[in-house]
Amino acid sequence: MVLSIWAEIVGERIAEHTEDLHFEGDKLACKVQNQVWRHEIHANRFSIAKRLNERMQGQVVADIIVRS
């Protein structure tokens, strides 16, 4: 369910640059195309996780791991 609302939460621009979105335990991991997007998502990972959790009405995402 979280994976299906990713684009809605982060916006289409960020969603276009993320791939391989998957869970590693309670952490949501994704791969980005370059360091600029990695920094953007990493800097905002707590607010993104909070919005995802609010939408899911529970503590689903503990953290977000961003790889490039």
Secondary structure, DSSP 8 states (H G I E B T S, - for coil): -HHHHHHHHH-HHHHHTEEEEEEETTEEEEEESSHHHHHHHHHTHHHHHHHHHHHHTS---SEEEEE-
